[in-house]
Amino acid sequence: MMLKIKRVPTLVSNFQKDDVEEIGARGTGCGRNCLRNCCLPGSKLPLYACKNLSNSKSIVDETKVAPVDFLESLVLGEWEDRQQKGLFRYDVTACETKVIPGEYGFIAQLNEGRHLKKRPTEFRVDKVLQPFDGSKFNFTKVGQEELLFQFEASEDDEVQLYPNALIDPEKSPSVVAINVSPIEYGHVLLIPKVLECLPQKIDRNSFLLALHMAAEAANPYFRLGYNSLGAFATINHLHFQAYYLAVEFPIEKAPTRKITFTDAGVKISEMLNYPVRGLVFEGGNTLEDLANVVSDSCICLQENNIPYNVLITDSGKRIFLLPQCYAEKQALGEVSSELLDTQVNPAVWEISGHMVLKRKEDYEGATEANAWRLLAEVSLSEARFQEVTALVFEGIGLSVKENENATDGSPEDLDVTPPQSMEEIDGLNNHTTMVHV
């Protein structure tokens, strides 16, 4: 059975329209200054080559001065420049935001502009892996004014900034672009190898690039997120999201229980007493070791048709992997009308505890219990989560026996009390995740 759900995806580009006529695609330009052959020749964009941490620990040498501060001067400086030029669909800095009282401190934002002027579409939720479709919106169609800079790891340990670098189609650069419908200050998109037109699926190289960006930012309040298809990605063109928010996310406060270590020194834990079950990855002998373990876990989920979200925190040192089933339950009519009426699609930021609310009544009445209730619908049941964990461990070469032995230990200190017990979550959440392919 093919599951479909009526969706109105948020516009991430000012050129995200259906059936845009491609005028003058023979070399005179389409008039949109896009990233395709009609407009690309001779185009230039700053290039930031970050310190290559692939074979070293995931730390930044603070004794060396970079040619430009990556976060404040480059990302946020360029983002503010585009804001002043009026490229955003609304002023996100004017959106009301508050911390909801409670143990976890969920963050609520009233963002009424985010659901305006959207286009209806049929969004398929029963396939995590879907081929790239060039006829639909993709990031080669964005205007070059929405791009901030090219981003790559340098060939050595030195940071370099080239202010006026050619965009080389043969290299298919990775680029950082604004999200014109931001949910927070500095909201950007990292698009690996943009001209290769990769579908929305994680691979080792793209995930390592995302960790490099987190490490280069060197700021715990700058996080990167990823949504798979079926877990509220709205564009089937490989991309990560990132933004700056100077507060601890609720998911970062959740206690964990260590499961095991990989041979590469990556610690794998499971989250406890949080409404969405997930795995946490930390450490590793090198940044590439950490990237490989997490990306291989994501590849396993993709190949088994399990939707998921990823949050990269602590400057790339800590990563949350969150399998989910909300979109499938929504398509099957198993989500209450009360939750559906909020129009909240729980993707990576909502799951992490940043609740982007589109109705004033929901914002004014926001409580920790309400946030918990929504996110409980996202989570796999305990039994299903253990099945998926065993599947992931098999995919990355760890035996189920290792998993079982490791979880016999005592959990780390629990310093929070959930509004609902995990048994109550399972009561809300007895649905099996999407059918395997």
Residue pairs with C-beta under 8 A, 6 or more apart in sequence:
1 126
1 435
2 124
2 126
3 124
3 125
3 126
3 328
3 331
3 332
3 434
4 122
4 123
4 124
4 125
4 331
5 123
5 125
5 327
5 330
5 331
6 120
6 122
6 123
7 120
7 121
7 122
7 123
7 234
7 345
8 115
8 118
8 119
8 120
8 121
9 118
9 119
9 121
9 123
9 234
9 235
10 114
10 115
10 118
10 181
10 234
11 89
11 117
11 118
11 119
11 180
11 181
12 179
12 180
12 181
12 189
12 234
12 235
13 137
13 139
13 141
13 142
13 143
13 146
13 177
13 180
14 87
14 89
14 142
14 143
14 146
14 180
15 32
15 34
15 137
15 141
15 142
15 143
16 137
16 141
17 119
17 137
18 119
18 137
20 32
20 141
22 30
22 36
22 38
23 30
23 31
24 30
24 31
24 38
25 36
25 37
25 38
26 38
27 37
27 38
27 41
28 38
29 38
29 39
30 36
30 38
30 39
32 39
32 141
32 143
33 39
33 143
33 144
33 145
34 40
34 140
34 141
34 142
34 143
34 144
35 43
35 139
35 140
35 141
35 142
35 144
35 147
35 167
35 194
35 195
36 140
36 141
37 169
39 144
40 167
40 169
42 166
43 144
43 166
43 167
44 164
44 165
44 166
44 167
45 144
45 147
45 149
45 150
45 165
45 167
45 173
45 175
46 74
46 148
46 149
46 150
46 161
46 162
46 163
46 164
46 165
47 149
47 150
47 151
47 152
47 160
47 161
47 162
47 165
47 173
48 68
48 70
48 74
48 149
48 150
48 151
48 152
48 159
48 160
48 161
49 152
49 153
49 154
49 158
49 159
49 160
49 161
49 162
50 70
50 151
50 152
50 153
50 154
50 159
50 212
50 213
50 215
50 216
51 60
51 61
51 153
51 154
51 157
51 158
51 159
51 215
51 216
52 153
52 154
52 155
52 156
52 157
52 212
53 59
53 153
53 211
53 212
53 215
53 286
53 287
53 288
54 153
54 208
54 212
54 286
54 287
54 288
55 286
55 288
56 157
56 286
56 287
57 285
57 286
57 287
58 211
58 215
58 284
58 286
58 287
58 290
58 315
58 316
58 317
59 215
60 215
60 216
60 218
60 315
62 218
64 159
66 159
66 161
67 159
67 160
67 161
68 74
68 161
70 216
70 217
70 218
71 217
71 218
71 219
71 222
71 244
74 148
74 149
74 161
75 148
75 176
75 186
75 188
75 217
75 222
75 244
76 185
76 186
76 244
78 148
78 149
79 148
79 178
79 185
79 186
79 187
79 188
82 88
82 145
82 146
82 148
82 178
83 91
85 145
87 145
87 146
87 178
87 180
88 178
88 180
88 181
88 182
89 113
89 116
89 117
89 180
89 181
90 111
90 113
90 114
90 116
90 181
92 111
92 182
92 183
92 184
92 185
92 187
93 185
95 109
95 110
95 111
95 113
96 109
96 110
96 363
97 107
97 108
97 109
97 110
98 107
98 108
98 366
99 105
99 106
99 107
99 108
99 247
100 106
100 107
100 108
100 355
100 366
100 367
100 368
100 371
101 367
101 368
102 367
102 368
102 419
103 368
103 416
103 417
103 418
103 419
104 250
104 253
104 254
104 353
104 368
104 371
104 416
105 247
105 248
105 250
105 253
105 353
106 250
106 353
106 354
106 355
106 366
106 368
106 371
107 245
107 247
107 249
107 250
107 353
107 354
107 355
108 355
108 357
108 363
108 366
108 371
109 183
109 184
109 354
109 355
109 356
109 357
109 363
110 357
110 358
110 360
110 363
111 183
111 356
111 357
111 358
112 358
112 359
112 360
113 181
114 181
114 183
114 356
114 358
115 343
115 358
123 234
124 130
124 229
125 229
125 230
125 307
125 327
125 328
125 330
125 331
125 434
126 230
126 305
126 328
126 331
126 434
126 435
127 229
127 230
127 305
127 437
128 201
128 228
128 229
128 230
128 231
128 301
128 302
128 305
128 306
128 307
128 308
129 199
129 201
129 229
129 302
129 303
129 305
130 199
130 200
130 229
130 236
131 199
132 138
132 197
132 198
132 199
132 236
132 237
133 236
134 140
134 197
136 236
137 235
138 197
138 235
138 236
138 237
139 175
139 177
139 189
139 191
139 194
139 235
139 237
139 239
140 194
140 195
140 197
142 177
146 177
146 178
146 180
147 175
147 176
147 177
148 175
148 176
148 177
148 178
148 188
149 175
149 176
150 165
150 167
150 173
150 174
150 175
150 176
151 174
151 175
151 176
151 190
151 209
151 213
152 173
152 174
152 209
153 208
153 209
153 212
154 160
159 216
167 173
169 195
172 193
172 194
172 195
172 196
173 193
173 194
173 195
174 190
174 191
174 192
174 193
174 194
174 209
175 190
175 191
175 194
176 188
176 189
176 190
176 191
176 213
177 188
177 189
177 191
178 187
178 188
178 189
179 187
179 188
179 189
179 241
182 243
183 243
183 349
183 354
183 356
184 243
184 244
184 245
184 354
185 243
185 244
185 245
186 222
186 242
186 243
186 244
187 241
187 242
187 243
188 241
188 242
188 243
189 239
189 240
189 241
189 242
190 209
190 210
190 213
190 224
190 239
190 240
190 241
190 242
191 237
191 238
191 239
192 198
192 205
192 206
192 209
192 210
192 238
192 239
192 240
193 206
193 238
197 237
198 206
198 237
198 238
199 236
199 237
199 238
200 227
200 228
200 229
200 233
200 235
200 236
200 237
200 238
200 239
201 228
201 238
201 299
201 302
202 226
202 228
202 238
202 295
202 298
202 299
202 302
202 310
203 295
203 299
204 291
204 292
204 295
204 296
206 238
206 240
206 295
207 291
207 294
207 295
207 298
208 287
208 288
208 291
208 292
208 295
210 224
210 226
210 240
210 312
211 287
211 290
211 291
211 312
211 316
212 287
212 316
213 224
213 240
213 242
213 316
214 222
214 223
214 224
214 242
214 312
214 313
214 315
214 316
215 287
215 315
215 316
217 315
218 315
219 244
219 315
220 313
220 314
220 315
221 244
221 245
221 246
221 247
222 242
222 243
222 244
222 315
223 242
223 243
223 245
223 249
223 311
223 312
223 313
223 352
224 240
224 241
224 242
224 311
224 312
225 240
225 241
225 242
225 309
225 310
225 311
225 312
225 347
225 348
225 349
225 352
226 240
226 241
226 309
226 310
226 312
226 348
227 233
227 241
227 309
227 347
227 348
228 298
228 301
228 302
228 307
228 308
228 309
229 236
229 307
230 305
230 307
230 327
230 328
230 434
231 307
231 308
231 309
231 324
231 326
231 327
231 347
231 348
232 309
232 326
232 327
232 345
232 346
232 347
233 347
241 348
241 349
245 354
249 311
249 313
249 352
249 353
249 354
250 274
250 352
250 353
251 271
251 274
251 276
251 278
251 311
251 320
251 351
251 352
251 353
252 313
252 318
252 352
253 416
254 271
254 272
254 273
254 274
254 416
255 271
255 272
255 273
255 411
255 412
255 413
255 414
255 415
255 416
256 269
256 270
256 271
256 272
256 280
256 411
256 412
257 269
257 270
257 272
257 407
257 409
257 411
257 412
258 267
258 268
258 269
258 406
258 409
258 412
259 268
259 269
259 270
259 279
259 389
259 403
259 406
259 407
260 267
260 268
260 398
260 402
260 403
260 406
261 267
261 268
261 283
262 268
262 284
262 289
262 293
262 396
262 398
264 284
264 285
264 286
264 289
264 290
264 292
264 293
265 283
265 284
265 285
265 289
266 281
266 282
266 283
266 284
266 289
266 290
266 293
267 281
267 282
267 283
268 279
268 280
268 281
268 293
268 398
269 279
269 280
269 282
270 277
270 278
270 279
270 280
270 389
270 407
271 277
271 278
271 279
271 280
271 320
272 411
272 414
273 414
273 416
273 417
273 418
273 422
274 418
275 371
275 372
275 375
275 376
275 378
275 379
275 418
275 420
275 425
276 322
276 324
276 351
276 375
276 376
276 378
276 379
277 322
277 323
277 379
277 380
277 382
277 385
278 320
278 321
278 322
278 323
279 297
279 320
279 321
279 322
279 389
279 392
280 318
280 319
280 320
280 321
281 290
281 293
281 294
281 297
281 318
281 319
281 321
282 290
282 317
282 318
282 319
283 290
283 317
284 290
284 293
287 316
290 316
290 317
290 319
293 396
294 310
294 319
294 321
296 395
296 396
297 321
297 392
297 395
297 396
298 308
298 310
298 321
299 395
300 391
300 392
300 394
300 395
300 396
301 307
301 308
301 321
301 323
301 388
301 391
301 392
303 395
304 391
304 436
304 437
305 434
305 435
305 436
305 437
306 323
306 388
306 391
306 433
306 434
307 323
307 324
307 325
307 327
307 328
307 433
307 434
308 321
308 322
308 323
308 324
309 322
309 324
309 347
309 348
309 351
310 319
310 320
310 321
310 322
310 348
311 319
311 320
311 322
311 348
311 351
311 352
312 318
312 319
313 319
313 320
320 352
321 392
322 348
322 351
323 380
323 385
323 388
323 433
324 346
324 351
324 378
324 379
324 380
324 433
325 378
325 379
325 380
325 431
325 432
325 433
325 434
326 335
326 345
326 346
326 377
326 378
327 345
328 431
328 433
328 434
329 335
329 377
329 431
330 340
332 431
334 431
335 377
339 373
339 374
339 377
342 357
342 358
342 359
342 362
342 374
343 358
343 359
344 350
344 355
344 356
344 357
344 358
344 362
344 374
346 374
346 375
346 377
346 378
349 356
350 356
350 374
350 375
351 375
351 378
353 371
355 366
355 371
355 374
357 363
357 366
362 370
368 419
369 419
369 420
372 418
372 419
372 420
373 420
373 428
376 420
376 424
376 425
376 428
376 429
377 428
377 429
379 385
379 425
379 429
380 388
380 429
380 433
381 426
381 429
381 430
381 431
381 432
382 422
382 426
384 432
384 433
388 433
389 403
390 400
390 403
393 399
393 400
393 402
393 403
394 400
